């Protein structure tokens, strides 16, 4: 069985659209259609009902989904087990969004390496959709996300509270200064809260869906934006960015997402070291 066909099937299933699946897989829509057609030819039954509204699983598709997930999981487990370096007996792959890695993710790795020298670690970087796909496919066993997606086989747990704060590239900024405001797309909940609190800053002409990478854009430019408080701490301390003191703050907690079939001993160790890392970070002064 071609693993690429299975991953494409699961992506269409998750998005309900051949177009959306092609965007996530970075291939053309015709390539997605061809892969699904090959899979349907091999199985002898249609897996999706196509329409202008999207793609919906047929009864055969619903039945095949659990087998596809199992096949992907077995493939990833075997691939990772074979790839375990000499001298290590276990492995764990962790994914996280960009802004979570420097402060929390790296400390988590330090804790894992100290507590389990026999544990081989691999890390992945990506936005929530990409990391969630990796979780579903078994490429990643645990992840740190701001916007987790609840899917079968995954368990979501809150790690710690975080805030989005308004920062600017010039000293002594004030909330009344609207120059160079960049709207960062932190998801629908933030957009709604932002619209209620700061309606005059919604249509500023520049929207970025780059997450915390927007901080690098602000530096050296006459610009401001909402970014995770603990992520921008280092920029504030270095004087590259400056906190807008009177600006409203928006809650943006960090969540851990676990595959339910992760090895129990590894899961216990990972949760314990993550709690320790989160506790240390929460105790540190925040902007």
N, C-alpha and C positions, 0 to 999 in steps of 0.2 A: 504494500500500500504506500502511495506517495504521501508523505507527511505534509507537503505543500498543499495538496488537495484538501486534506483534513483541516488545516489551519484556515484555508479560504472558506470552507464550509462553516466553520465556527464563527468567523468574522461576519459573514453574511447573516448568520443566525443572530448574532449579538446586535448588529446594526439594523437588521430588517431591510437592508438595501444593498444592491450590487454597487451602486455609486459610492455610498459611504464606505463599503468594504474596500473598494479600489483605492479610495483616498488613504485609508489607514494602512493598507498593505503596500502603498506606493507602486501600484501597477495600474494598467488601463482597465476600464470597465470590461472591454472585450476579453482581456486575459482572465478576469474573474469569471465571466460567463463561460469561457472555454473550460476552466478548471472544474466548475460545477457540472458542466455537461459531461466531462470525462468521468466524474465521480458517479453521476446518475447512470451513465452507460455501464459502468462497472457493476453497479448494484442492481441495475435493471428496473429501477423505479424512480419517478420524479421526487426530488427532495424539497422543492419550493414551488409555490404557486406564484407566478410573476404577474404583476399588474402595475399600473402607473403609480399606485400608492407605495409600491415597494415589493418585497419578497416575503412571503409567509410560509412557514414550514408546513409540508403535507404530513399526514399521519406517518408515512414512512420516514420523513425527515425528523419528526419528533422522536421516533423510535431509534433512529440512527445517531442522534445527538449524543446520547450517553455512551455509545460505543466509540464515537469519535473522540470524546473526552478521555475515555480510558486508553485508547490507542496512543494519543498524544502524551498522556501521563507516563505510560510504560516506556515510550521512546525517550522522553526527557530524562526519566530516572536512569535508564540504561546508559544514556549518553553521559550524564553527569557522574555516574558510578565508575564508568570506565576511565573518565578523565581525572579522577581523584589522584593527586600526585603521590609519589612514593613517600612513605612516612606518615601519611594521614589515613584515617579510617572512616571519617564521616565528611559530609559536605553540606553546605547551605548557601543558597543564592538569595541575596537581598536586593530589592529594588527600592528606589526612592526618587522623589522629585528633587530638582536641582537645589532649591534653597534649603532643603532639609539635611542634605549631606554634610555641609561644613561643620555645623554645630552639634547636631544630634547623631547623624549617621556615622560619622567618623569615631565619635566616642563609643558608640555601640560596637563598632568593629574592634576597637581597643579592648573593650570588656570581654567580647567573645574570644579574642585571641589569648587573653590572659587566663580566662577560665577554662578553655578547651584547646590546648595546643595541638590536639589531633584533628581539629575541625578545619577542613579546607573551605575557604570563603570565596565567593564570587559576587560582584556587585553589578547592578544595572542602573542606568539613568534614563528618565523619560517623564513625560507628562502622564497624568492619571490614566488616560485611555490606553496608552502603550503598556504601562506597568500592569494594569488590570488584565490585559490580554495575555501578558507573560504569566500572570498568576493562574489564569484559567488553563493555559496550556501546560503548566508545570515547569516552565523555564525558571520561574521565580517561586520560592516557597513562602517568603514573607516580604512585606513592603511597608514603607512609610509614605502616607499620602495626605494631602489636604482635603481632597474630595473623593472619598472612597465610593466604590460602586458595589452594591449588594448583589452578589451572584451566588447561585448554588455551588456548594463546595468551598466557599470562602467565609471566614469569620472576621468581623470588624470589631476592633477594640480601641477606645480612646486612649491616647498616650499622654497628651498634655495640652493645656490651653496655649494658644498663640494669638497675637493680634496683628492686624494690618494697620500700619501707621503712615501718616503723610510725611514725606521727606522731600527736601528741595536741595538743589545744588548750590544755592547762594546762602551766605550767612544771615542770621536773624530773619528768617522768613516769617511771614504773617499769613493768616488764613485768607485775608482779603486780597492777597496777591494771586491772580489767576494766570500769570504768564507761564507759558510753556507747560501747562498741565497735561500729563499723559494718563489716559484712562487705561488701567490694567484690568483685563478681564479675569477676575478671580472667581467666576462662576455666577449663577443666577441669584443666589442668596445675597452675595456681596453687591451685585448690580442693583437689586431691589433696595437694600439698606442704604446704599450710596445715593440712589435717586431721591430717597426721602430726606436724607440728611444734607446732601449737597446737590440740589437739582441744577444749580448754575454751572456745574462742572461736568455735565454729561456729554455735551456735544462740543468737544474742544478740538476736533479735527484729527486727533491721533489716538488710536486704540491699539494696545499691544496685548497679545495673548502669549507672551514670552515668560510669564511668571517673574521670578526674582532676577532673571537676566536683564530685566528692565533697569535694574540698579546700575549696571554697567553703561547703559545708554545715558542715564542722567548725568554721570560724572563728566565734567568738561563741557556740558551743555546747559543752557538756561532752561531748566526743566524740573518738574516735580511729579511725584506719583505715590501711590499707596504700595507699600512693600511689607513683608513680614518683619516684625520688630526685631527678633533675635538675629535674623539674617543680616539686617543693615547695621547692627551694633558695631561691627568692625569698621564700616564706612563712616559712621558717626564719630567713633573714637579717633580715626585718622583725619577727620576734618574734610573728607570728600563730600559728605552729605550732611544735611542739617535737619533736625526735627522741627516740624511746624507745631509749636506747643499747644495752640488752641484748637487744633483740628480734631474732629471726632475719630474715635478708634473703632475698629470693627473686629469682632471675634472671628478667629480662623484657626480652630484647633487642628492638631496633628493626630492622625489615626494610624493604627497598625492593622494591616490586613494579612491574614494567615490562611494558607491552604489547610483545610481540615484534616487532610491525610498526611501532614508533615510528621516526621518521626517524633513520638512523644518526648523522648529524652532531649532531642535537639530543640523542640519547641519550648520545653520548660527552661532550658538554659538560655535560649534566645529571649524569652519573656523576662527572665530575671535580670539579665544584663541590660535589656532595654529599659526596664524600670529604673535601674541604677543610673544609667546615662541621662534619662529624662529627669530624674530627681536632682542630679547635679546641675543640669541646665536650668531647671526651674528655680533653683536656689540662687543662681547668679543674677546680678542686677540687670534689669531689662530697660530699654529706653522709655 
